[in-house]
Amino acid sequence: MHTVAVLALPEVVAFDLATPLEVFARTRLPGGRVPYEVRVCAPEPEVEAGGFVMRAPWGLEALAAAGTIILPGRADPLTPVPDEVIAALREAAARGARIASICSGAFTLAATGLLDGRRATTHWLAAHTLAELHPEITVDPGVLYVDAGQFLTSAGAAAGLDLCLHLIRRDHGAAVAADAARLSVMPLEREGGQTQFIVHDQPPAPRGSLMEPVLRWIGDHLDRPLTLAEIAARAGMSTRTLNRRFREQTGTTPLKWLNRARVRRAQHLLESGDEPVERIAVQVGFGSPTAFRDQFKRIVGTSPQAYRDSWVSRRR
């Protein structure tokens, strides 16, 4: 089982702390197996957490046994990081642990020097400060999260959800991450003027939204050459109204959502089977293998074959 250690430093932001606890603890593999054990650790048994004091069951020794370490933000990110914490994080990194920060937790990770020479992000309000304090880091304030391999950083608190789901997808694939997203009731898209470096899985529509029935219908007919007019007819709207309602409730357009849903379905097929890429292109509704490869690379950042190869190596 993969151990996830969530580090609670004084004045930890409760939202940042709770996000990985909930997301990883509730993740399930096919058949109901539990892939993660989540441990909250701290330098001291009791930690100030805004309006309350919490007791951490684990000390810093938990970092030594963790495969993933999550660093939540702190109310004052400029508060110095204890030397013993910096040493423990560096030791964990040296043995290969994956370390990810949420929101202003990037300041904690930056204090270790592990982000030097790398790209990173944090809450947009704090991005300028992070860049000034750590000029060795390339700070990008316009993304939800940055995956730099062993070290990952996310923007404001809600972006911690995107980051956790991305980590689950890295570990267990698109289908498991999509199931975790349903439990979190994540929105379909989080564009909002920000261009993500890594495109995360696109979960289903929030229950009760006006778009939910038509989105479920689209999901059941991804193999068909759906047009905007056909989707609008199914929703009982004009194409103009559909586009407006769709963007209001999902943050994106119908055709963008359709392409990402198709790519997510393709990811699952590439991860779990061995059918030719050309056949998968047809199964998920792309008109040609070339169109499929272009969209897949644009959204995922690599080719379908390279994506499959990475999963084949993991299964061996």
C-alpha positions in Angstrom: 0.0 0.0 0.0 1.2 3.5 -0.9 1.7 5.7 2.2 0.7 9.4 1.8 2.1 11.6 4.6 0.4 15.0 5.1 2.7 17.4 7.0 0.9 19.8 9.4 3.1 22.7 10.4 2.0 25.4 12.8 -0.8 27.6 11.4 -1.6 25.0 8.8 -4.6 25.9 6.5 -7.3 23.4 7.4 -8.7 23.2 3.9 -5.4 22.3 2.4 -4.9 19.7 5.1 -8.3 18.1 4.6 -8.2 17.9 0.8 -5.5 15.1 0.5 -7.0 13.3 3.5 -10.4 13.1 1.9 -9.3 12.4 -1.7 -6.7 9.8 -1.0 -8.5 8.0 1.8 -11.7 7.6 -0.3 -10.0 6.4 -3.4 -10.8 2.8 -4.4 -9.4 0.5 -7.0 -11.6 -1.9 -9.1 -12.9 -4.5 -6.7 -12.9 -2.1 -3.8 -9.2 -2.4 -2.8 -7.7 0.6 -0.9 -4.5 1.9 -2.6 -3.5 4.5 -0.1 -2.8 4.8 3.6 -2.9 8.5 4.7 -1.0 9.7 7.8 -1.0 13.2 9.3 2.3 14.0 10.8 3.8 17.1 12.5 6.9 18.2 14.4 4.9 18.5 17.6 1.8 16.5 18.8 -0.5 19.5 18.7 -0.7 22.0 15.9 -2.5 25.3 15.5 -4.9 25.1 12.6 -6.7 28.4 12.4 -9.7 28.3 14.6 -8.8 25.1 16.4 -5.9 23.0 17.7 -5.4 19.5 16.1 -3.5 16.5 17.4 -1.3 14.8 14.8 -1.0 11.0 15.3 2.4 10.8 13.7 5.7 12.7 14.1 8.3 13.5 11.4 9.4 9.9 11.4 6.3 9.2 9.2 8.0 11.1 6.4 10.7 8.4 6.2 8.1 5.7 5.3 6.0 7.8 2.9 5.9 7.3 -0.9 4.2 10.7 -1.2 4.4 13.7 1.0 1.8 16.5 0.8 2.7 20.0 2.1 -0.4 22.1 2.9 -0.3 25.9 3.0 0.2 27.9 6.2 -1.7 31.1 7.2 1.6 33.0 7.0 3.7 31.4 4.3 6.7 33.5 5.4 7.0 31.8 8.7 10.3 30.1 8.9 10.3 26.3 8.3 11.9 24.4 11.2 15.4 23.0 10.4 14.3 19.5 11.4 11.5 19.7 8.9 13.8 20.8 6.1 16.2 18.0 6.9 13.5 15.4 6.9 12.1 16.6 3.6 15.5 16.5 2.0 16.1 13.0 3.3 12.8 11.9 1.9 13.5 13.4 -1.5 16.9 11.7 -1.6 15.4 8.3 -1.2 12.9 9.1 -4.0 9.7 10.2 -2.2 7.3 12.3 -4.2 6.6 15.7 -2.6 3.7 17.9 -3.5 2.6 21.2 -2.2 -0.9 22.8 -2.0 -1.3 26.5 -2.3 1.2 28.4 -0.1 2.8 25.0 0.9 5.1 25.8 -2.1 7.0 28.1 0.3 7.7 25.2 2.6 8.9 23.1 -0.4 10.9 26.1 -1.7 12.7 26.4 1.7 14.3 23.0 1.2 15.9 24.1 -2.1 14.3 21.1 -3.9 12.5 23.5 -6.3 15.6 25.3 -7.4 15.9 25.3 -11.2 12.4 24.0 -11.6 9.0 25.4 -12.6 6.4 25.7 -9.8 3.2 27.5 -8.9 1.3 28.7 -5.8 -1.7 30.9 -5.1 -1.7 33.8 -7.5 -1.6 36.3 -4.6 1.6 34.8 -3.3 3.3 34.1 -6.7 5.2 37.4 -6.9 6.5 36.9 -3.3 7.6 33.3 -4.0 9.5 34.5 -7.1 11.2 37.3 -5.2 12.3 35.1 -2.3 13.4 32.2 -4.6 14.7 33.6 -7.9 16.1 30.1 -8.7 12.5 28.9 -9.2 10.5 29.7 -12.3 7.1 30.7 -10.8 4.1 30.4 -13.1 1.0 32.1 -11.6 -1.3 31.1 -14.4 -1.7 27.4 -13.9 -3.6 25.2 -11.5 -0.7 22.9 -10.9 2.8 22.0 -12.2 4.1 18.4 -12.4 7.9 18.5 -12.4 8.2 14.8 -11.8 9.2 14.1 -8.3 8.1 17.5 -7.1 4.7 19.0 -7.7 3.0 22.3 -6.8 -0.5 23.6 -7.0 -2.2 26.9 -6.9 -4.9 28.0 -4.5 -6.7 25.6 -2.1 -9.2 24.2 -4.6 -6.4 23.5 -7.1 -5.2 21.0 -4.5 -8.1 18.8 -5.6 -6.8 18.9 -9.2 -3.3 18.0 -8.0 -4.5 15.1 -5.9 -6.6 13.7 -8.8 -3.6 14.0 -11.1 -1.4 12.0 -8.6 -4.1 9.3 -8.5 -4.2 9.2 -12.3 -0.4 8.9 -12.4 -0.6 6.0 -10.0 -3.7 4.1 -11.1 -5.0 5.5 -14.4 -7.8 7.6 -15.7 -10.7 5.4 -14.6 -9.7 5.4 -10.9 -9.0 9.1 -11.0 -12.4 9.8 -12.6 -14.1 7.7 -9.9 -12.3 9.8 -7.2 -13.4 12.9 -9.0 -17.1 11.9 -8.8 -16.7 11.6 -5.0 -15.3 15.1 -4.9 -18.0 16.4 -7.2 -15.4 18.2 -9.2 -16.5 20.7 -12.0 -16.0 19.6 -15.6 -13.5 22.2 -16.5 -11.6 24.9 -14.6 -10.4 27.1 -17.3 -11.2 30.5 -15.9 -8.5 32.2 -17.9 -5.8 29.8 -16.6 -4.0 27.5 -19.0 -3.0 24.3 -17.3 0.4 22.8 -17.9 -1.0 19.3 -17.4 -4.6 18.6 -18.5 -6.4 16.7 -15.7 -9.2 14.2 -16.0 -12.6 15.5 -16.8 -15.1 14.2 -14.3 -18.8 13.9 -14.8 -21.3 16.8 -14.4 -22.3 17.7 -10.9 -25.5 16.0 -10.0 -28.5 18.2 -10.3 -27.0 20.6 -12.9 -29.1 21.4 -15.9 -26.5 19.9 -18.2 -26.3 16.6 -16.4 -28.8 14.7 -18.6 -27.2 15.8 -21.9 -23.7 15.2 -20.6 -24.6 11.7 -19.6 -26.1 11.2 -23.1 -22.9 12.4 -24.7 -20.8 10.1 -22.5 -22.9 7.2 -23.7 -22.5 8.1 -27.4 -18.8 9.1 -27.6 -18.3 6.7 -30.6 -20.8 8.7 -32.7 -19.8 11.7 -34.9 -21.8 14.1 -32.7 -22.3 17.6 -33.9 -23.1 20.8 -32.0 -26.6 20.9 -33.6 -27.3 17.3 -32.5 -26.2 18.0 -28.9 -28.4 21.1 -28.9 -31.4 19.2 -30.2 -30.9 16.6 -27.5 -30.8 19.3 -24.8 -33.8 21.0 -26.3 -32.0 24.3 -26.9 -30.6 26.4 -29.7 -26.9 26.0 -30.3 -26.4 29.5 -29.0 -28.2 28.8 -25.8 -26.4 25.5 -25.4 -23.1 27.2 -25.7 -24.0 29.8 -23.1 -25.5 27.3 -20.6 -22.7 24.9 -21.1 -20.0 27.5 -20.4 -21.9 28.8 -17.4 -22.2 25.3 -15.8 -19.0 23.6 -17.0 -16.6 26.4 -17.8 -16.0 25.1 -21.4 -17.7 24.6 -24.7 -19.7 21.4 -25.7 -17.1 20.4 -28.3 -14.1 20.9 -26.0 -15.9 18.8 -23.4 -16.7 16.1 -26.0 -13.0 15.9 -27.1 -11.7 15.7 -23.6 -14.3 13.0 -22.7 -13.2 11.0 -25.7 -9.5 11.3 -24.8 -10.3 10.3 -21.2 -12.1 7.2 -22.6 -9.1 6.5 -24.8 -6.7 6.8 -21.9 -8.7 4.1 -20.1 -8.6 1.8 -23.1 -4.9 2.3 -23.7 -4.2 1.6 -20.0 -6.3 -1.6 -19.7 -6.1 -3.3 -23.1 -4.0 -4.0 -26.2 -6.3 -3.0 -29.1 -4.5 -1.1 -31.9 -4.5 2.7 -31.6 -6.4 3.0 -34.8 -9.3 0.9 -33.5 -9.4 2.9 -30.3 -9.6 6.1 -32.3 -12.8 4.7 -33.9 -14.2 3.5 -30.6 -14.0 6.9 -29.0 -15.4 8.8 -32.0 -12.6 10.4 -33.7 -12.9 10.5 -37.5 -9.4 9.4 -38.2 -6.3 8.1 -36.4 -4.6 11.4 -37.3 -7.3 13.5 -35.6 -7.2 11.2 -32.6 -3.4 11.5 -32.2 -3.5 15.3 -32.6 -6.2 15.7 -30.0 -4.6 13.2 -27.6 -1.2 14.9 -27.8 -2.8 18.3 -27.3 -4.7 17.3 -24.2 -2.4 14.7 -22.6 1.0 16.0 -23.9 2.2 12.8 -25.5 1.2 10.4 -28.2 -1.3 7.5 -27.7 1.4 4.9 -28.3 3.8 6.5 -25.9 1.1 6.8 -23.3 0.3 3.0 -23.7 4.0 2.1 -23.5 4.3 3.9 -20.2 1.5 1.8 -18.7 2.8 -1.4 -20.2 6.1 -0.8 -18.4 4.2 -0.2 -15.1 2.2 -3.5 -15.4 5.4 -5.6 -15.8 
